[in-house]
């Protein structure tokens, strides 16, 4: 069997080879390397994960359309905790003021902390540093992701798992992208991936905060 | 509601969400969206290589699903039903744009399909050095027809008879397109690796 003949039947082969084809592969390193490469590509393709995240606008648009079409049969939930209506809750005004003070202090702390962290990585481009700072500002309301998720759970218990999964995925995306950028600081595409990853985290926090804050 | 409603639960099961979505429950719709959004969006993004188009297609796929959710009887897995809908939405969009998903004619063997090595040409094996990011980039550079068949078969796991039905071609054509896609990816990955090796 010649290489041309082998090449003609290759598209029809799905992992199985006839004896004649196997003999050819044993004797021809070029065809053997080709089959090996094509199998490696197919295998790696199977491992590609679904970790791309749409922006929050997608869900917002879907929800608006569902309401307009009458597929959602209830009004938008009022995110007011029932405890606020309790006659015993006489100091309700303390809550928003305290939240605002905590928000401001944590925002300042996270902004300074994250800028120091990012500035220590000289291989990261200015746009990525800016995106990271913006991401930290969006996430600085609650420093601890678990804390954010607990607040979501208190307001919309069924959504906690979804946001937890989102945060896990976007953090993994950031880790991958940071590794690529560190391995080749001049790789513009890797830098872009890292930028996209930070933007996505900012979006997830933004969406989660809409749920978490009154 | 009956005692089945969990007011303090931290997770709504997919089955419960489907039933509540049929009743028009907003939170149920959102739960289903979050459960499946990444898979649908990843498919759309890889098929189109365009984030804005992918988001539009994701939105359309979920809207079609939610409009028909009242008809879902559970004969197949919900995710399978949603995924098939997403694939149809994407392929329809590609056809609308005039992008030939797969050429109707049977492809003819060309020289680029031959594994024969050019004399004196340097060659190197890829096996063991295909990383995820490189492959994602290479997929984005594939022609739309090759990309669609490659994604449906190697990434999404459809069989050739299913792909043939989805895109409207023969099984032989599907196999041929897949082979050409893999060959093209091999070429792109080698080029990418060679470019990296020559960079200072």
Interface residues (C-beta under 8 A of the other chain):
Chain A: X3 X4 X6 X7 X8 X10 X11 X12 X28 X30 X31 X33 X34 X36 X37 X38 X39 X40 X41 X42 X44 X45 X46 X47 X48 X49 X50 X51 X52 X53 X54 X55 X57 X58 X59 X61 X62 X63 X65 X66 X69 X71 X72 X73 X74 X76 X77 X153 X156 X157 X158 X159 X160 X161 X162 X163 X165 X166 X169 X176 X180 X184 X186 X189 X190 X193
Chain B: X6 X7 X8 X9 X10 X11 X12 X17 X23 X24 X25 X26 X27 X28 X29 X30 X31 X33 X34 X35 X37 X38 X39 X41 X42 X43 X45 X46 X54 X55 X58 X59 X62 X63 X66 X67 X109 X113 X114 X115 X116 X117 X123 X125 X126 X127 X128 X130 X131 X132 X133 X135 X136 X137 X150 X154 X155 X157 X175 X176 X178 X179 X182 X183 X185 X186 X189 X196 X199
